[in-house]
């Protein structure tokens, strides 16, 4: 696996604001410092890391991570 391929940006998160209704889930999960969002990022990164490297490339080729369609309640 290519260790540098990730779904979420790597930075120190300090944003504790709630998501406005218009914000996509991915954007909120990526910026939020909430512990629940950290858990969601961790689960999605683990799922992504379990894909073979060639499939990771294909997954990224089909769209930006912002297009992730995951049931939020399943991750809480």
mmCIF file of the N, C-alpha and C atoms, coordinates in Angstrom:
data_MODEL
# 
_entry.id   MODEL 
# 
loop_
_atom_site.group_PDB 
_atom_site.id 
_atom_site.type_symbol 
_atom_site.label_atom_id 
_atom_site.label_alt_id 
_atom_site.label_comp_id 
_atom_site.label_asym_id 
_atom_site.label_entity_id 
_atom_site.label_seq_id 
_atom_site.pdbx_PDB_ins_code 
_atom_site.Cartn_x 
_atom_site.Cartn_y 
_atom_site.Cartn_z 
_atom_site.occupancy 
_atom_site.B_iso_or_equiv 
_atom_site.pdbx_formal_charge 
_atom_site.auth_seq_id 
_atom_site.auth_comp_id 
_atom_site.auth_asym_id 
_atom_site.auth_atom_id 
_atom_site.pdbx_PDB_model_num 
ATOM 1   N N  . UNK A 1 1  ? 0.834   -1.188 0.000   1.00 0.00 ? 1  UNK A N  1 
ATOM 2   C CA . UNK A 1 1  ? 0.000   0.000  0.000   1.00 0.00 ? 1  UNK A CA 1 
ATOM 3   C C  . UNK A 1 1  ? 0.873   1.243  0.000   1.00 0.00 ? 1  UNK A C  1 
ATOM 4   N N  . UNK A 1 2  ? 0.435   2.267  -0.673  1.00 0.00 ? 2  UNK A N  1 
ATOM 5   C CA . UNK A 1 2  ? 1.113   3.550  -0.658  1.00 0.00 ? 2  UNK A CA 1 
ATOM 6   C C  . UNK A 1 2  ? 0.741   4.267  0.634   1.00 0.00 ? 2  UNK A C  1 
ATOM 7   N N  . UNK A 1 3  ? 1.698   4.391  1.556   1.00 0.00 ? 3  UNK A N  1 
ATOM 8   C CA . UNK A 1 3  ? 1.420   4.960  2.871   1.00 0.00 ? 3  UNK A CA 1 
ATOM 9   C C  . UNK A 1 3  ? 0.972   6.416  2.797   1.00 0.00 ? 3  UNK A C  1 
ATOM 10  N N  . UNK A 1 4  ? 1.309   7.122  1.720   1.00 0.00 ? 4  UNK A N  1 
ATOM 11  C CA . UNK A 1 4  ? 0.940   8.530  1.637   1.00 0.00 ? 4  UNK A CA 1 
ATOM 12  C C  . UNK A 1 4  ? -0.491  8.740  1.144   1.00 0.00 ? 4  UNK A C  1 
ATOM 13  N N  . UNK A 1 5  ? -1.133  7.710  0.649   1.00 0.00 ? 5  UNK A N  1 
ATOM 14  C CA . UNK A 1 5  ? -2.501  7.855  0.135   1.00 0.00 ? 5  UNK A CA 1 
ATOM 15  C C  . UNK A 1 5  ? -3.472  7.786  1.307   1.00 0.00 ? 5  UNK A C  1 
ATOM 16  N N  . UNK A 1 6  ? -4.181  8.879  1.542   1.00 0.00 ? 6  UNK A N  1 
ATOM 17  C CA . UNK A 1 6  ? -5.107  8.968  2.663   1.00 0.00 ? 6  UNK A CA 1 
ATOM 18  C C  . UNK A 1 6  ? -6.380  9.652  2.197   1.00 0.00 ? 6  UNK A C  1 
ATOM 19  N N  . UNK A 1 7  ? -7.439  9.452  2.952   1.00 0.00 ? 7  UNK A N  1 
ATOM 20  C CA . UNK A 1 7  ? -8.706  10.111 2.648   1.00 0.00 ? 7  UNK A CA 1 
ATOM 21  C C  . UNK A 1 7  ? -8.781  11.518 3.229   1.00 0.00 ? 7  UNK A C  1 
ATOM 22  N N  . UNK A 1 8  ? -8.180  11.701 4.385   1.00 0.00 ? 8  UNK A N  1 
ATOM 23  C CA . UNK A 1 8  ? -8.301  12.970 5.099   1.00 0.00 ? 8  UNK A CA 1 
ATOM 24  C C  . UNK A 1 8  ? -6.953  13.674 5.195   1.00 0.00 ? 8  UNK A C  1 
ATOM 25  N N  . UNK A 1 9  ? -7.008  15.002 5.240   1.00 0.00 ? 9  UNK A N  1 
ATOM 26  C CA . UNK A 1 9  ? -5.806  15.819 5.389   1.00 0.00 ? 9  UNK A CA 1 
ATOM 27  C C  . UNK A 1 9  ? -5.189  15.560 6.760   1.00 0.00 ? 9  UNK A C  1 
ATOM 28  N N  . UNK A 1 10 ? -3.875  15.696 6.824   1.00 0.00 ? 10 UNK A N  1 
ATOM 29  C CA . UNK A 1 10 ? -3.152  15.499 8.076   1.00 0.00 ? 10 UNK A CA 1 
ATOM 30  C C  . UNK A 1 10 ? -2.747  16.856 8.636   1.00 0.00 ? 10 UNK A C  1 
ATOM 31  N N  . UNK A 1 11 ? -3.421  17.306 9.680   1.00 0.00 ? 11 UNK A N  1 
ATOM 32  C CA . UNK A 1 11 ? -3.093  18.563 10.352  1.00 0.00 ? 11 UNK A CA 1 
ATOM 33  C C  . UNK A 1 11 ? -3.713  18.531 11.744  1.00 0.00 ? 11 UNK A C  1 
ATOM 34  N N  . UNK A 1 12 ? -3.266  19.433 12.608  1.00 0.00 ? 12 UNK A N  1 
ATOM 35  C CA . UNK A 1 12 ? -3.825  19.530 13.954  1.00 0.00 ? 12 UNK A CA 1 
ATOM 36  C C  . UNK A 1 12 ? -5.164  20.249 13.854  1.00 0.00 ? 12 UNK A C  1 
ATOM 37  N N  . UNK A 1 13 ? -6.204  19.577 14.284  1.00 0.00 ? 13 UNK A N  1 
ATOM 38  C CA . UNK A 1 13 ? -7.554  20.142 14.193  1.00 0.00 ? 13 UNK A CA 1 
ATOM 39  C C  . UNK A 1 13 ? -7.895  20.870 15.491  1.00 0.00 ? 13 UNK A C  1 
ATOM 40  N N  . UNK A 1 14 ? -8.386  22.101 15.336  1.00 0.00 ? 14 UNK A N  1 
ATOM 41  C CA . UNK A 1 14 ? -8.754  22.918 16.488  1.00 0.00 ? 14 UNK A CA 1 
ATOM 42  C C  . UNK A 1 14 ? -10.174 23.457 16.370  1.00 0.00 ? 14 UNK A C  1 
ATOM 43  N N  . UNK A 1 15 ? -10.872 23.107 15.311  1.00 0.00 ? 15 UNK A N  1 
ATOM 44  C CA . UNK A 1 15 ? -12.208 23.631 15.027  1.00 0.00 ? 15 UNK A CA 1 
ATOM 45  C C  . UNK A 1 15 ? -13.264 22.806 15.763  1.00 0.00 ? 15 UNK A C  1 
ATOM 46  N N  . UNK A 1 16 ? -13.979 23.449 16.684  1.00 0.00 ? 16 UNK A N  1 
ATOM 47  C CA . UNK A 1 16 ? -15.011 22.763 17.470  1.00 0.00 ? 16 UNK A CA 1 
ATOM 48  C C  . UNK A 1 16 ? -16.419 23.230 17.109  1.00 0.00 ? 16 UNK A C  1 
ATOM 49  N N  . UNK A 1 17 ? -16.532 23.978 16.017  1.00 0.00 ? 17 UNK A N  1 
ATOM 50  C CA . UNK A 1 17 ? -17.857 24.463 15.607  1.00 0.00 ? 17 UNK A CA 1 
ATOM 51  C C  . UNK A 1 17 ? -18.698 23.322 15.054  1.00 0.00 ? 17 UNK A C  1 
ATOM 52  N N  . UNK A 1 18 ? -20.016 23.366 15.268  1.00 0.00 ? 18 UNK A N  1 
ATOM 53  C CA . UNK A 1 18 ? -20.886 22.366 14.640  1.00 0.00 ? 18 UNK A CA 1 
ATOM 54  C C  . UNK A 1 18 ? -20.950 22.601 13.135  1.00 0.00 ? 18 UNK A C  1 
ATOM 55  N N  . UNK A 1 19 ? -21.382 21.583 12.427  1.00 0.00 ? 19 UNK A N  1 
ATOM 56  C CA . UNK A 1 19 ? -21.520 21.690 10.972  1.00 0.00 ? 19 UNK A CA 1 
ATOM 57  C C  . UNK A 1 19 ? -22.801 22.431 10.622  1.00 0.00 ? 19 UNK A C  1 
ATOM 58  N N  . UNK A 1 20 ? -22.712 23.414 9.725   1.00 0.00 ? 20 UNK A N  1 
ATOM 59  C CA . UNK A 1 20 ? -23.949 24.003 9.214   1.00 0.00 ? 20 UNK A CA 1 
ATOM 60  C C  . UNK A 1 20 ? -24.660 22.969 8.332   1.00 0.00 ? 20 UNK A C  1 
ATOM 61  N N  . UNK A 1 21 ? -25.950 23.135 8.162   1.00 0.00 ? 21 UNK A N  1 
ATOM 62  C CA . UNK A 1 21 ? -26.727 22.177 7.362   1.00 0.00 ? 21 UNK A CA 1 
ATOM 63  C C  . UNK A 1 21 ? -26.192 22.017 5.950   1.00 0.00 ? 21 UNK A C  1 
ATOM 64  N N  . UNK A 1 22 ? -25.568 23.053 5.413   1.00 0.00 ? 22 UNK A N  1 
ATOM 65  C CA . UNK A 1 22 ? -25.106 23.015 4.027   1.00 0.00 ? 22 UNK A CA 1 
ATOM 66  C C  . UNK A 1 22 ? -23.732 22.369 3.862   1.00 0.00 ? 22 UNK A C  1 
ATOM 67  N N  . UNK A 1 23 ? -23.041 22.047 4.961   1.00 0.00 ? 23 UNK A N  1 
ATOM 68  C CA . UNK A 1 23 ? -21.697 21.490 4.853   1.00 0.00 ? 23 UNK A CA 1 
ATOM 69  C C  . UNK A 1 23 ? -21.747 19.989 4.602   1.00 0.00 ? 23 UNK A C  1 
ATOM 70  N N  . UNK A 1 24 ? -21.056 19.512 3.585   1.00 0.00 ? 24 UNK A N  1 
ATOM 71  C CA . UNK A 1 24 ? -21.003 18.059 3.353   1.00 0.00 ? 24 UNK A CA 1 
ATOM 72  C C  . UNK A 1 24 ? -20.336 17.349 4.527   1.00 0.00 ? 24 UNK A C  1 
ATOM 73  N N  . UNK A 1 25 ? -20.742 16.114 4.774   1.00 0.00 ? 25 UNK A N  1 
ATOM 74  C CA . UNK A 1 25 ? -20.186 15.334 5.881   1.00 0.00 ? 25 UNK A CA 1 
ATOM 75  C C  . UNK A 1 25 ? -18.659 15.278 5.812   1.00 0.00 ? 25 UNK A C  1 
ATOM 76  N N  . UNK A 1 26 ? -18.122 14.984 4.624   1.00 0.00 ? 26 UNK A N  1 
ATOM 77  C CA . UNK A 1 26 ? -16.671 14.859 4.501   1.00 0.00 ? 26 UNK A CA 1 
ATOM 78  C C  . UNK A 1 26 ? -15.960 16.127 4.959   1.00 0.00 ? 26 UNK A C  1 
ATOM 79  N N  . UNK A 1 27 ? -16.441 17.277 4.530   1.00 0.00 ? 27 UNK A N  1 
ATOM 80  C CA . UNK A 1 27 ? -15.810 18.530 4.918   1.00 0.00 ? 27 UNK A CA 1 
ATOM 81  C C  . UNK A 1 27 ? -15.818 18.728 6.425   1.00 0.00 ? 27 UNK A C  1 
ATOM 82  N N  . UNK A 1 28 ? -16.936 18.408 7.052   1.00 0.00 ? 28 UNK A N  1 
ATOM 83  C CA . UNK A 1 28 ? -17.033 18.523 8.511   1.00 0.00 ? 28 UNK A CA 1 
ATOM 84  C C  . UNK A 1 28 ? -16.085 17.543 9.196   1.00 0.00 ? 28 UNK A C  1 
ATOM 85  N N  . UNK A 1 29 ? -16.110 16.287 8.760   1.00 0.00 ? 29 UNK A N  1 
ATOM 86  C CA . UNK A 1 29 ? -15.228 15.282 9.365   1.00 0.00 ? 29 UNK A CA 1 
ATOM 87  C C  . UNK A 1 29 ? -13.762 15.679 9.199   1.00 0.00 ? 29 UNK A C  1 
ATOM 88  N N  . UNK A 1 30 ? -13.421 16.267 8.070   1.00 0.00 ? 30 UNK A N  1 
ATOM 89  C CA . UNK A 1 30 ? -12.038 16.628 7.795   1.00 0.00 ? 30 UNK A CA 1 
ATOM 90  C C  . UNK A 1 30 ? -11.564 17.801 8.657   1.00 0.00 ? 30 UNK A C  1 
ATOM 91  N N  . UNK A 1 31 ? -12.431 18.754 8.969   1.00 0.00 ? 31 UNK A N  1 
ATOM 92  C CA . UNK A 1 31 ? -11.999 19.948 9.703   1.00 0.00 ? 31 UNK A CA 1 
ATOM 93  C C  . UNK A 1 31 ? -12.216 19.853 11.205  1.00 0.00 ? 31 UNK A C  1 
ATOM 94  N N  . UNK A 1 32 ? -13.125 18.998 11.641  1.00 0.00 ? 32 UNK A N  1 
ATOM 95  C CA . UNK A 1 32 ? -13.569 19.025 13.029  1.00 0.00 ? 32 UNK A CA 1 
ATOM 96  C C  . UNK A 1 32 ? -12.577 18.389 14.001  1.00 0.00 ? 32 UNK A C  1 
ATOM 97  N N  . UNK A 1 33 ? -12.457 19.034 15.162  1.00 0.00 ? 33 UNK A N  1 
ATOM 98  C CA . UNK A 1 33 ? -11.640 18.504 16.250  1.00 0.00 ? 33 UNK A CA 1 
ATOM 99  C C  . UNK A 1 33 ? -12.475 17.666 17.218  1.00 0.00 ? 33 UNK A C  1 
ATOM 100 N N  . UNK A 1 34 ? -13.746 17.475 16.931  1.00 0.00 ? 34 UNK A N  1 
ATOM 101 C CA . UNK A 1 34 ? -14.601 16.680 17.817  1.00 0.00 ? 34 UNK A CA 1 
ATOM 102 C C  . UNK A 1 34 ? -14.072 15.249 17.887  1.00 0.00 ? 34 UNK A C  1 
ATOM 103 N N  . UNK A 1 35 ? -14.075 14.635 19.067  1.00 0.00 ? 35 UNK A N  1 
ATOM 104 C CA . UNK A 1 35 ? -13.632 13.237 19.187  1.00 0.00 ? 35 UNK A CA 1 
ATOM 105 C C  . UNK A 1 35 ? -14.420 12.276 18.285  1.00 0.00 ? 35 UNK A C  1 
ATOM 106 N N  . UNK A 1 36 ? -15.722 12.501 18.127  1.00 0.00 ? 36 UNK A N  1 
ATOM 107 C CA . UNK A 1 36 ? -16.517 11.626 17.256  1.00 0.00 ? 36 UNK A CA 1 
ATOM 108 C C  . UNK A 1 36 ? -16.020 11.696 15.814  1.00 0.00 ? 36 UNK A C  1 
ATOM 109 N N  . UNK A 1 37 ? -15.628 12.878 15.366  1.00 0.00 ? 37 UNK A N  1 
ATOM 110 C CA . UNK A 1 37 ? -15.104 13.027 14.004  1.00 0.00 ? 37 UNK A CA 1 
ATOM 111 C C  . UNK A 1 37 ? -13.735 12.366 13.872  1.00 0.00 ? 37 UNK A C  1 
ATOM 112 N N  . UNK A 1 38 ? -12.939 12.444 14.916  1.00 0.00 ? 38 UNK A N  1 
ATOM 113 C CA . UNK A 1 38 ? -11.658 11.744 14.908  1.00 0.00 ? 38 UNK A CA 1 
ATOM 114 C C  . UNK A 1 38 ? -11.874 10.237 14.762  1.00 0.00 ? 38 UNK A C  1 
ATOM 115 N N  . UNK A 1 39 ? -12.878 9.727  15.468  1.00 0.00 ? 39 UNK A N  1 
ATOM 116 C CA . UNK A 1 39 ? -13.196 8.298  15.353  1.00 0.00 ? 39 UNK A CA 1 
ATOM 117 C C  . UNK A 1 39 ? -13.654 7.934  13.943  1.00 0.00 ? 39 UNK A C  1 
ATOM 118 N N  . UNK A 1 40 ? -14.501 8.779  13.363  1.00 0.00 ? 40 UNK A N  1 
ATOM 119 C CA . UNK A 1 40 ? -14.986 8.539  11.999  1.00 0.00 ? 40 UNK A CA 1 
ATOM 120 C C  . UNK A 1 40 ? -13.821 8.535  11.016  1.00 0.00 ? 40 UNK A C  1 
ATOM 121 N N  . UNK A 1 41 ? -12.938 9.531  11.126  1.00 0.00 ? 41 UNK A N  1 
ATOM 122 C CA . UNK A 1 41 ? -11.765 9.569  10.241  1.00 0.00 ? 41 UNK A CA 1 
ATOM 123 C C  . UNK A 1 41 ? -10.938 8.294  10.398  1.00 0.00 ? 41 UNK A C  1 
ATOM 124 N N  . UNK A 1 42 ? -10.757 7.867  11.631  1.00 0.00 ? 42 UNK A N  1 
ATOM 125 C CA . UNK A 1 42 ? -9.971  6.659  11.880  1.00 0.00 ? 42 UNK A CA 1 
ATOM 126 C C  . UNK A 1 42 ? -10.576 5.427  11.241  1.00 0.00 ? 42 UNK A C  1 
ATOM 127 N N  . UNK A 1 43 ? -11.892 5.262  11.380  1.00 0.00 ? 43 UNK A N  1 
ATOM 128 C CA . UNK A 1 43 ? -12.569 4.097  10.791  1.00 0.00 ? 43 UNK A CA 1 
ATOM 129 C C  . UNK A 1 43 ? -12.469 4.130  9.273   1.00 0.00 ? 43 UNK A C  1 
ATOM 130 N N  . UNK A 1 44 ? -12.750 5.289  8.685   1.00 0.00 ? 44 UNK A N  1 
ATOM 131 C CA . UNK A 1 44 ? -12.700 5.387  7.218   1.00 0.00 ? 44 UNK A CA 1 
ATOM 132 C C  . UNK A 1 44 ? -11.284 5.184  6.697   1.00 0.00 ? 44 UNK A C  1 
ATOM 133 N N  . UNK A 1 45 ? -10.285 5.711  7.411   1.00 0.00 ? 45 UNK A N  1 
ATOM 134 C CA . UNK A 1 45 ? -8.896  5.494  6.995   1.00 0.00 ? 45 UNK A CA 1 
ATOM 135 C C  . UNK A 1 45 ? -8.525  4.011  7.098   1.00 0.00 ? 45 UNK A C  1 
ATOM 136 N N  . UNK A 1 46 ? -9.001  3.326  8.128   1.00 0.00 ? 46 UNK A N  1 
ATOM 137 C CA . UNK A 1 46 ? -8.731  1.885  8.249   1.00 0.00 ? 46 UNK A CA 1 
ATOM 138 C C  . UNK A 1 46 ? -9.375  1.120  7.102   1.00 0.00 ? 46 UNK A C  1 
ATOM 139 N N  . UNK A 1 47 ? -10.618 1.454  6.788   1.00 0.00 ? 47 UNK A N  1 
ATOM 140 C CA . UNK A 1 47 ? -11.296 0.792  5.666   1.00 0.00 ? 47 UNK A CA 1 
ATOM 141 C C  . UNK A 1 47 ? -10.523 1.032  4.377   1.00 0.00 ? 47 UNK A C  1 
ATOM 142 N N  . UNK A 1 48 ? -10.132 2.278  4.149   1.00 0.00 ? 48 UNK A N  1 
ATOM 143 C CA . UNK A 1 48 ? -9.411  2.631  2.937   1.00 0.00 ? 48 UNK A CA 1 
ATOM 144 C C  . UNK A 1 48 ? -8.070  1.907  2.868   1.00 0.00 ? 48 UNK A C  1 
ATOM 145 N N  . UNK A 1 49 ? -7.371  1.831  3.995   1.00 0.00 ? 49 UNK A N  1 
ATOM 146 C CA . UNK A 1 49 ? -6.063  1.167  4.042   1.00 0.00 ? 49 UNK A CA 1 
ATOM 147 C C  . UNK A 1 49 ? -6.175  -0.329 3.752   1.00 0.00 ? 49 UNK A C  1 
ATOM 148 N N  . UNK A 1 50 ? -7.343  -0.918 3.995   1.00 0.00 ? 50 UNK A N  1 
ATOM 149 C CA . UNK A 1 50 ? -7.505  -2.348 3.751   1.00 0.00 ? 50 UNK A CA 1 
ATOM 150 C C  . UNK A 1 50 ? -7.734  -2.662 2.269   1.00 0.00 ? 50 UNK A C  1 
ATOM 151 N N  . UNK A 1 51 ? -7.999  -1.644 1.452   1.00 0.00 ? 51 UNK A N  1 
ATOM 152 C CA . UNK A 1 51 ? -8.125  -1.834 0.003   1.00 0.00 ? 51 UNK A CA 1 
ATOM 153 C C  . UNK A 1 51 ? -6.748  -2.123 -0.585  1.00 0.00 ? 51 UNK A C  1 
ATOM 154 N N  . UNK A 1 52 ? -6.681  -2.971 -1.583  1.00 0.00 ? 52 UNK A N  1 
ATOM 155 C CA . UNK A 1 52 ? -5.404  -3.111 -2.308  1.00 0.00 ? 52 UNK A CA 1 
ATOM 156 C C  . UNK A 1 52 ? -5.027  -1.763 -2.933  1.00 0.00 ? 52 UNK A C  1 
ATOM 157 N N  . UNK A 1 53 ? -3.739  -1.524 -3.070  1.00 0.00 ? 53 UNK A N  1 
ATOM 158 C CA . UNK A 1 53 ? -3.248  -0.239 -3.575  1.00 0.00 ? 53 UNK A CA 1 
ATOM 159 C C  . UNK A 1 53 ? -3.869  0.117  -4.926  1.00 0.00 ? 53 UNK A C  1 
ATOM 160 N N  . UNK A 1 54 ? -4.008  -0.858 -5.818  1.00 0.00 ? 54 UNK A N  1 
ATOM 161 C CA . UNK A 1 54 ? -4.588  -0.555 -7.135  1.00 0.00 ? 54 UNK A CA 1 
ATOM 162 C C  . UNK A 1 54 ? -6.045  -0.111 -7.018  1.00 0.00 ? 54 UNK A C  1 
ATOM 163 N N  . UNK A 1 55 ? -6.759  -0.663 -6.065  1.00 0.00 ? 55 UNK A N  1 
ATOM 164 C CA . UNK A 1 55 ? -8.153  -0.258 -5.859  1.00 0.00 ? 55 UNK A CA 1 
ATOM 165 C C  . UNK A 1 55 ? -8.231  1.124  -5.217  1.00 0.00 ? 55 UNK A C  1 
ATOM 166 N N  . UNK A 1 56 ? -7.243  1.465  -4.382  1.00 0.00 ? 56 UNK A N  1 
ATOM 167 C CA . UNK A 1 56 ? -7.213  2.803  -3.808  1.00 0.00 ? 56 UNK A CA 1 
ATOM 168 C C  . UNK A 1 56 ? -7.085  3.840  -4.912  1.00 0.00 ? 56 UNK A C  1 
ATOM 169 N N  . UNK A 1 57 ? -6.222  3.551  -5.875  1.00 0.00 ? 57 UNK A N  1 
ATOM 170 C CA . UNK A 1 57 ? -6.044  4.467  -7.004  1.00 0.00 ? 57 UNK A CA 1 
ATOM 171 C C  . UNK A 1 57 ? -7.363  4.609  -7.754  1.00 0.00 ? 57 UNK A C  1 
ATOM 172 N N  . UNK A 1 58 ? -8.035  3.493  -8.024  1.00 0.00 ? 58 UNK A N  1 
ATOM 173 C CA . UNK A 1 58 ? -9.316  3.531  -8.726  1.00 0.00 ? 58 UNK A CA 1 
ATOM 174 C C  . UNK A 1 58 ? -10.364 4.311  -7.947  1.00 0.00 ? 58 UNK A C  1 
ATOM 175 N N  . UNK A 1 59 ? -10.391 4.105  -6.629  1.00 0.00 ? 59 UNK A N  1 
ATOM 176 C CA . UNK A 1 59 ? -11.362 4.816  -5.799  1.00 0.00 ? 59 UNK A CA 1 
ATOM 177 C C  . UNK A 1 59 ? -11.155 6.321  -5.898  1.00 0.00 ? 59 UNK A C  1 
ATOM 178 N N  . UNK A 1 60 ? -9.909  6.772  -5.835  1.00 0.00 ? 60 UNK A N  1 
ATOM 179 C CA . UNK A 1 60 ? -9.625  8.200  -5.960  1.00 0.00 ? 60 UNK A CA 1 
ATOM 180 C C  . UNK A 1 60 ? -9.923  8.703  -7.366  1.00 0.00 ? 60 UNK A C  1 
ATOM 181 N N  . UNK A 1 61 ? -9.747  7.873  -8.368  1.00 0.00 ? 61 UNK A N  1 
ATOM 182 C CA . UNK A 1 61 ? -9.984  8.291  -9.753  1.00 0.00 ? 61 UNK A CA 1 
ATOM 183 C C  . UNK A 1 61 ? -11.466 8.538  -10.026 1.00 0.00 ? 61 UNK A C  1 
ATOM 184 N N  . UNK A 1 62 ? -12.355 7.941  -9.235  1.00 0.00 ? 62 UNK A N  1 
ATOM 185 C CA . UNK A 1 62 ? -13.789 8.089  -9.447  1.00 0.00 ? 62 UNK A CA 1 
ATOM 186 C C  . UNK A 1 62 ? -14.363 9.328  -8.781  1.00 0.00 ? 62 UNK A C  1 
ATOM 187 N N  . UNK A 1 63 ? -13.564 10.068 -8.087  1.00 0.00 ? 63 UNK A N  1 
ATOM 188 C CA . UNK A 1 63 ? -14.059 11.297 -7.483  1.00 0.00 ? 63 UNK A CA 1 
ATOM 189 C C  . UNK A 1 63 ? -13.265 11.681 -6.259  1.00 0.00 ? 63 UNK A C  1 
ATOM 190 N N  . UNK A 1 64 ? -13.454 12.892 -5.862  1.00 0.00 ? 64 UNK A N  1 
ATOM 191 C CA . UNK A 1 64 ? -12.786 13.405 -4.677  1.00 0.00 ? 64 UNK A CA 1 
ATOM 192 C C  . UNK A 1 64 ? -13.405 12.779 -3.433  1.00 0.00 ? 64 UNK A C  1 
ATOM 193 N N  . UNK A 1 65 ? -12.658 12.759 -2.328  1.00 0.00 ? 65 UNK A N  1 
ATOM 194 C CA . UNK A 1 65 ? -13.216 12.205 -1.096  1.00 0.00 ? 65 UNK A CA 1 
ATOM 195 C C  . UNK A 1 65 ? -14.501 12.900 -0.658  1.00 0.00 ? 65 UNK A C  1 
ATOM 196 N N  . UNK A 1 66 ? -14.714 14.130 -1.084  1.00 0.00 ? 66 UNK A N  1 
ATOM 197 C CA . UNK A 1 66 ? -15.937 14.846 -0.719  1.00 0.00 ? 66 UNK A CA 1 
ATOM 198 C C  . UNK A 1 66 ? -17.189 14.121 -1.192  1.00 0.00 ? 66 UNK A C  1 
ATOM 199 N N  . UNK A 1 67 ? -17.028 13.204 -2.138  1.00 0.00 ? 67 UNK A N  1 
ATOM 200 C CA . UNK A 1 67 ? -18.177 12.477 -2.656  1.00 0.00 ? 67 UNK A CA 1 
ATOM 201 C C  . UNK A 1 67 ? -18.488 11.221 -1.853  1.00 0.00 ? 67 UNK A C  1 
ATOM 202 N N  . UNK A 1 68 ? -17.752 11.000 -0.772  1.00 0.00 ? 68 UNK A N  1 
ATOM 203 C CA . UNK A 1 68 ? -18.022 9.828  0.066   1.00 0.00 ? 68 UNK A CA 1 
ATOM 204 C C  . UNK A 1 68 ? -19.477 9.814  0.483   1.00 0.00 ? 68 UNK A C  1 
ATOM 205 N N  . UNK A 1 69 ? -20.130 8.698  0.313   1.00 0.00 ? 69 UNK A N  1 
ATOM 206 C CA . UNK A 1 69 ? -21.530 8.553  0.696   1.00 0.00 ? 69 UNK A CA 1 
ATOM 207 C C  . UNK A 1 69 ? -21.604 7.466  1.745   1.00 0.00 ? 69 UNK A C  1 
ATOM 208 N N  . UNK A 1 70 ? -21.455 7.873  2.996   1.00 0.00 ? 70 UNK A N  1 
ATOM 209 C CA . UNK A 1 70 ? -21.437 6.930  4.108   1.00 0.00 ? 70 UNK A CA 1 
ATOM 210 C C  . UNK A 1 70 ? -22.532 7.349  5.077   1.00 0.00 ? 70 UNK A C  1 
ATOM 211 N N  . UNK A 1 71 ? -23.273 6.382  5.573   1.00 0.00 ? 71 UNK A N  1 
ATOM 212 C CA . UNK A 1 71 ? -24.317 6.671  6.558   1.00 0.00 ? 71 UNK A CA 1 
ATOM 213 C C  . UNK A 1 71 ? -23.649 7.100  7.861   1.00 0.00 ? 71 UNK A C  1 
ATOM 214 N N  . UNK A 1 72 ? -23.788 8.365  8.224   1.00 0.00 ? 72 UNK A N  1 
ATOM 215 C CA . UNK A 1 72 ? -23.117 8.924  9.399   1.00 0.00 ? 72 UNK A CA 1 
ATOM 216 C C  . UNK A 1 72 ? -23.459 8.169  10.676  1.00 0.00 ? 72 UNK A C  1 
ATOM 217 N N  . UNK A 1 73 ? -24.694 7.780  10.826  1.00 0.00 ? 73 UNK A N  1 
ATOM 218 C CA . UNK A 1 73 ? -25.094 7.095  12.055  1.00 0.00 ? 73 UNK A CA 1 
ATOM 219 C C  . UNK A 1 73 ? -24.362 5.788  12.245  1.00 0.00 ? 73 UNK A C  1 
ATOM 220 N N  . UNK A 1 74 ? -23.952 5.155  11.166  1.00 0.00 ? 74 UNK A N  1 
ATOM 221 C CA . UNK A 1 74 ? -23.236 3.887  11.266  1.00 0.00 ? 74 UNK A CA 1 
ATOM 222 C C  . UNK A 1 74 ? -21.833 4.065  11.825  1.00 0.00 ? 74 UNK A C  1 
ATOM 223 N N  . UNK A 1 75 ? -21.323 5.279  11.802  1.00 0.00 ? 75 UNK A N  1 
ATOM 224 C CA . UNK A 1 75 ? -19.970 5.557  12.252  1.00 0.00 ? 75 UNK A CA 1 
ATOM 225 C C  . UNK A 1 75 ? -19.898 6.108  13.662  1.00 0.00 ? 75 UNK A C  1 
ATOM 226 N N  . UNK A 1 76 ? -21.017 6.484  14.209  1.00 0.00 ? 76 UNK A N  1 
ATOM 227 C CA . UNK A 1 76 ? -21.035 7.099  15.562  1.00 0.00 ? 76 UNK A CA 1 
ATOM 228 C C  . UNK A 1 76 ? -20.944 6.044  16.646  1.00 0.00 ? 76 UNK A C  1 
# 
